Amino acid sequence: MEKIRIGICGAAGRMGQRLIALTVSDSALQLAAAVESECHPKIGTDAGELAGAGKTGVVLTDKIDSPAHGKIDVLIDFSSPANTENVAAKCVERKIPLVFATTGITPEQSAKIREAAKKIPILSSPSMSMSVNLAMKLCETAAQTLNKKDADVEIIEKHHRFKVDAPSGTALKFGQIISEKMNLTEKHHGRRGVAGARSRNEIGYHAVRIGDNPGEHTILFGLLGETLEISVKASNRDCYAAGALAAAKFLHNKPAGLYGMNDVLGF
């Protein structure tokens, strides 16, 4: 059986290195390209050695469309929002399916991803964790059940000190799913001072940045006399990398269109 050739954008980052290591260890996959920004000091380094996975013969480069790559079956982008449009354009140009895992993008960038998905298969998700996406499905069920039942909803998310966006894209996706089912139209990001009584149509977000926490989300549904908590916690980054590779396997040979982790999990 022919291996699926994987390209990785953001290959020298924490997530990129774990993607490289897990790709190398998967008998169904082959590392085809490792891409970073042109100013990265590790350009030219063997990607496998950089990730602690041994020599692969694939060097870190700043070109998605480098002739040295040969065929890329699926590209996984874990880079930065600034790179979004370039990645999408290159994938459209070369007809490469794209697993888009970069968070913190603008609505305009999101629209460009949707436009690109008319020409190539794209799987986009604010979280590649399979457990997080299952938790989202559970929250959707809880929100639908508790709609008009006088329930308060608060979302607490924790991430490492280096994360630049808050609340996390995953927390915002949880909130979007719940708000649509419960008609919660007001967003509150933390509270301070004399905030007054909680309004009946708000959803609260609280962002914690601490140490090297790879990610936790707790969604609280509070009623008078009882509280439902749905929590999901990552113990390391491999859950995101494994989810992204599962997404790449799903996306291989799919027709053009916009897909999500729900498709991977069969929801």
C-alpha positions in Angstrom: 0.0 0.0 0.0 1.4 3.4 -1.1 2.1 5.7 1.8 0.4 9.1 2.1 3.0 11.8 1.7 2.7 14.5 4.4 3.9 18.1 4.2 4.1 20.2 7.4 4.0 24.0 7.7 5.4 25.3 11.0 7.6 22.3 11.1 10.2 23.6 13.6 7.6 24.7 16.2 6.5 22.6 19.1 3.6 21.1 17.3 5.5 20.8 14.0 8.2 18.7 15.6 5.6 16.3 17.2 3.9 16.0 13.8 7.2 15.1 12.2 8.0 12.5 14.9 4.5 10.9 14.7 4.6 10.9 10.9 8.0 9.1 10.8 6.7 6.5 13.2 3.5 5.8 11.3 3.8 3.0 8.7 1.0 4.5 6.6 2.7 7.9 6.2 5.8 9.4 4.7 7.3 12.8 5.5 7.5 14.7 2.2 8.1 18.4 3.2 8.9 20.4 6.3 8.3 24.2 5.9 9.2 27.1 8.1 9.6 30.9 7.7 12.5 32.1 5.6 14.3 33.7 8.6 14.2 30.6 10.8 17.7 29.7 12.0 17.2 25.9 11.4 16.6 26.2 7.6 18.6 23.5 5.9 18.5 21.2 9.0 17.2 17.6 8.6 13.6 17.7 9.8 13.7 14.3 11.5 16.9 15.1 13.4 15.4 18.5 14.5 12.4 16.6 15.9 14.5 13.9 17.6 13.1 11.3 15.2 16.4 10.4 13.3 17.6 11.4 9.9 14.8 11.6 7.2 16.5 13.2 4.2 13.8 15.9 4.3 15.4 19.3 5.2 13.7 22.3 6.6 12.9 24.8 3.9 11.0 28.1 3.4 9.3 27.0 0.2 6.0 25.1 0.1 6.4 24.7 -3.7 10.1 23.6 -3.7 10.8 21.2 -6.6 12.8 19.1 -4.1 9.6 18.1 -2.3 8.1 16.1 -5.2 4.6 15.1 -4.6 2.7 16.2 -1.4 -0.5 14.3 -0.8 -1.7 16.4 2.1 -0.3 19.5 3.7 -0.8 20.2 7.5 -0.5 23.8 8.5 0.3 24.6 12.1 2.1 27.8 11.4 0.8 31.3 12.1 -2.1 33.5 11.0 0.2 35.7 9.0 1.0 32.7 6.7 -2.7 31.7 6.1 -3.3 33.3 2.7 0.1 32.1 1.3 -0.5 28.6 2.5 -4.0 28.4 1.0 -2.9 30.0 -2.3 0.0 27.6 -2.7 -2.2 24.6 -2.0 -4.8 25.8 -4.5 -2.1 26.3 -7.1 -0.6 22.8 -6.6 -4.0 21.1 -5.9 -2.8 19.9 -2.5 -5.4 19.0 0.2 -5.0 21.1 3.3 -5.4 20.3 7.0 -5.7 23.8 8.4 -4.9 23.8 12.1 -3.7 27.4 12.7 -5.7 29.4 15.2 -6.2 33.1 15.8 -7.2 33.9 12.2 -9.4 36.9 11.3 -12.9 36.6 9.8 -11.4 37.7 6.5 -8.8 35.0 6.5 -11.5 32.4 7.4 -13.5 33.6 4.4 -10.4 33.0 2.2 -10.1 29.4 3.5 -13.8 28.8 2.7 -13.2 30.2 -0.8 -10.1 28.0 -1.3 -12.2 25.0 -0.3 -14.3 25.4 -3.4 -11.2 24.3 -5.4 -9.4 21.8 -3.1 -10.4 19.7 0.0 -9.7 21.6 3.2 -10.2 20.3 6.7 -10.3 23.2 9.2 -10.8 23.0 12.9 -9.9 25.2 15.9 -8.7 22.0 17.6 -7.3 18.9 16.2 -7.9 16.9 19.4 -10.4 14.1 18.9 -11.4 14.4 22.6 -12.1 18.1 22.3 -14.3 17.6 19.3 -16.2 14.9 21.1 -16.6 17.3 24.1 -18.0 19.8 21.6 -20.6 17.3 20.5 -21.5 16.6 24.2 -21.8 20.4 24.8 -24.1 20.7 21.8 -26.4 18.1 23.2 -26.3 19.7 26.7 -27.1 23.2 25.3 -30.0 21.9 23.2 -31.4 20.1 26.3 -30.9 23.0 28.6 -32.2 25.7 26.3 -34.8 27.8 28.1 -34.1 25.9 31.3 -32.5 29.0 33.1 -29.0 27.7 32.8 -25.9 29.9 33.0 -22.9 29.0 30.8 -19.2 29.8 31.6 -16.1 28.6 29.7 -12.7 28.3 31.4 -9.7 27.6 29.3 -6.0 27.1 30.3 -3.0 27.2 28.0 0.8 27.7 28.2 2.3 31.1 28.8 3.4 31.5 25.2 -0.1 31.4 23.6 -0.8 34.8 22.1 -4.6 34.7 21.5 -7.2 34.7 24.2 -9.8 33.3 24.6 -8.5 30.3 22.6 -10.0 29.5 19.3 -11.3 26.2 20.8 -13.0 28.1 23.7 -14.7 30.4 21.1 -15.9 27.4 19.1 -17.4 25.8 22.3 -19.1 29.1 22.9 -20.4 29.4 19.3 -21.9 25.9 19.4 -23.6 26.6 22.8 -24.7 30.1 22.0 -26.5 29.0 18.8 -28.5 26.4 20.7 -29.3 28.6 23.6 -29.6 32.0 21.9 -26.9 33.5 24.1 -26.1 36.9 22.4 -23.7 38.5 24.9 -20.1 37.6 25.4 -18.2 38.5 28.6 -14.5 38.0 28.8 -13.7 37.8 32.5 -15.3 40.0 35.2 -14.0 42.7 37.5 -15.3 45.4 39.8 -19.0 45.8 40.5 -20.2 43.9 37.4 -23.8 43.6 38.5 -26.1 40.6 38.3 -25.5 38.2 35.5 -27.8 38.8 32.5 -29.8 35.9 31.2 -28.5 35.8 27.7 -24.7 36.0 28.3 -21.9 33.5 28.0 -18.7 34.0 30.0 -15.1 33.2 28.9 -12.1 33.0 31.2 -8.5 32.6 29.9 -5.7 31.3 32.1 -2.1 31.3 30.9 0.2 29.2 33.0 3.5 27.4 32.6 3.6 24.8 29.8 -0.1 23.7 30.0 -0.9 22.2 26.6 -4.6 22.9 26.9 -7.6 22.5 29.1 -11.3 23.5 28.6 -14.0 23.3 31.2 -17.6 24.2 30.2 -20.0 24.9 33.1 -23.8 24.7 32.8 -25.1 26.1 36.0 -28.6 25.8 37.2 -30.1 26.6 40.6 -29.0 23.8 42.9 -26.8 21.9 40.4 -24.0 22.2 37.9 -23.0 20.2 34.9 -19.3 20.3 34.0 -17.8 19.0 30.7 -14.0 19.0 30.9 -11.3 18.0 28.5 -7.6 18.1 29.2 -4.5 17.5 27.2 -1.5 15.9 29.0 0.8 16.7 26.0 0.7 17.9 22.4 0.5 14.5 20.9 -3.3 14.5 21.0 -3.3 17.5 18.6 -0.7 16.0 16.3 -2.4 12.6 16.3 -5.7 14.3 15.4 -4.1 16.3 12.6 -2.7 13.1 11.1 -6.0 11.3 11.4 -7.5 14.3 9.6 -4.8 14.0 6.9 -5.6 10.4 6.3 -9.3 11.2 6.1 -8.8 14.1 3.6 -6.5 12.1 1.3 -8.3 11.6 -2.1 -11.5 13.5 -0.9 -13.2 15.9 -3.4 -13.0 19.7 -3.0 -15.0 21.0 0.0 -14.7 22.2 3.5 -14.5 19.5 6.1 -14.2 19.4 9.9 -13.2 17.0 12.7 -16.8 15.9 13.0 -16.4 14.3 9.5 -13.2 12.5 10.8 -15.1 11.2 13.8 -18.3 10.4 11.9 -20.7 12.7 13.7 
